[in-house]
Amino acid sequence: MKILKLILFLAMFLISYCIINSATLSSASNQFSNKTAVNNNDTSVVEIGDRTIKVMLAKTPSEQSKGLAIRDFMDEDEGMLFIFDKPLKHSFWMKDMKFPIDIIWADTAGKIVHIEKNLEPCIFLLPCPSYSPDSDSLYVLEVVSNFTNKYNIRVGDYIESKLISVNNS
């Protein structure tokens, strides 16, 4: 009987936790649809392959830690571009994400150095793996899952943007 009460208590706790987090995050999830970014209305456009992507910019540590976790979904022509202060092997995880994505790392010139494909959100209560490149990167682009396969995006291709040329000047 005690085990049954414990299971019931845990189930109620998990349901409450999910409802509270869902309500908190759903109010923030419409930001990009309204053409605003994480905190500062900072958006731009990047080109990769023959595709143009509207991106929210994540430049500050606060914006970078939230990433796309504020979104419930993303369209194929949308993404998030992380711009770091210096090239490193920047690590990412799928904590608090609600949909799968591809993650693309690029060096100081915008050359793609690593791609992780079809990354699923972390499962609650299980360890959340980290993903990082073997080479340093200055930029990281997050796009919808299967984007890199669908548009044949490969290591060695370039992410093009006025932001990348500005940062290399």
N, C-alpha and C positions, 0 to 999 in steps of 0.2 A: 504494500500500500504506500509506503514511504517513497519507493522508487517511482511509482505512478505519479505521485504529487510532485516529485522533483522534475520529472519529464514534462508535466503540465506547466510547471513554473518556468522552466527553460523555454518551452514553446511560446508562452505568453511574452516572455522577455524578448525573444528574437523577433516576434511579430511587432511588438511595440518599437523596438529599435529600428526595424526596417521602415515602419510607417513614419517615424519621426525624421529619419534621414531622407526618405523620399520626399516628404513635404518641404524640408529645408532646401534640398538640392533642386527640386523641380522649379522653384521660383527663380533660381539662378540660371536654369537651363535654356531659357528663351533669349539670353543675352545676344548670342551670335545671330539668331534669326532677325533681331532688331538692328543688326549691323553694328553692334558694340562688342568690344572685347572684354577680357576678364575684368579689369578694373579701370581701364583708362581709355576706352574707345579707340584703341590702337589696332588698326587693321592694315593689311596690305595685300599684294598679289604676288604670287610666285609662279614661275613656269617650270614644268618638269616634263620631259618628253614633249609631246604635242599638246599637253594639258595646261590650262590656266586654273589656278586654285586661289580662292579668296581665303586668306589666313588671318586668324587672330594672332597677335604677337605676344609672346611670353618672354619678357626681358628681365623682369625683377625676380628675385628669389621667391617672393610670395606668389606671383603669377605662375612661375615655373612649378612650384609645389602643388598648386591646384590643377594646372594643366587642363585637360579635357574632362576631368571628373565633374565639372559643373554642368556638363551637357548630357541630355538623355539620348541624343542621336546626332548624326552629322550627315550632311549630304555629300555626294561624291565630289562636288566642286568646292568643298570646304576643307579646312585643315587648321592646324596650329603650328606656327613656326617659333621654336625656342631659339633665342639669340643669347649666347653666353658671353661672358667677359673675356674668357681665354680658352684656347683649345685644350681639351682634356678628354678622357674616356668617360663621357657623361653617361650615367646609369639611369634607367627608367624602369618603372614597374606599373602594374595595372590596378593599383589600389583605388578603390572607390569608382572605378570606371563602370559604365553601364552597357558598353557595346565594344566589340572587337575592333582593333585598328592595325595598320602597318606603321612601323616606325622607321624613319630614314635618317641616318646620320651623315653629315657633310662636313668637309674640311673648310679651311679659311677661304678657299676659292669657290666653294659651293659644290665641289666634286664629291659625289656619294662614295662614302668609305664603308658603309655597312647598312644592311636592311634586315629587319625582323618582320616577318609576315604573319598575319592572321593571329595576333595576340589576343587571347581571351581575357576578360576581366578576372580578377582574383576571386576565388570562392571564399566566402565568409568563413572564418575560423580555421582556414588552412594557410600554410605559409605562402607568401606572395613572392614569386621569383623576380629577380632583377635582370635586365637586359642591357648590355653595353657593347660597344665596338672594340675591336682589337687596336684600332688606330684612333688618334685624337680627332675630335670634331669640334667645330665652333657653332654649328647649326644642327638642329634636329627638327624634322618635319613629321608631324603625325597626320595621317590620312585614313580614310575608311579602309576597313579590312578588304583585302584582295585587290586594292588599287594597283599595287606594284606588279602583280601578275597580269591583271587585265590590260594594263598599258605598257607592259614589257619594260618596266623601270629596273635598271641593273646597277650594281656597283660599277663606278667609272663614269656614269652619266652625271649630268650637272643639274643642280637646282639654280635657276636664274631669277634674279630679283635686283631691283635697284638697292635694296637693303644690303645685299651681299657685296655689291661693288662699292657702296658707301663705306662699309666696314673694312674693305681692303685698301682704301685710299690712304 
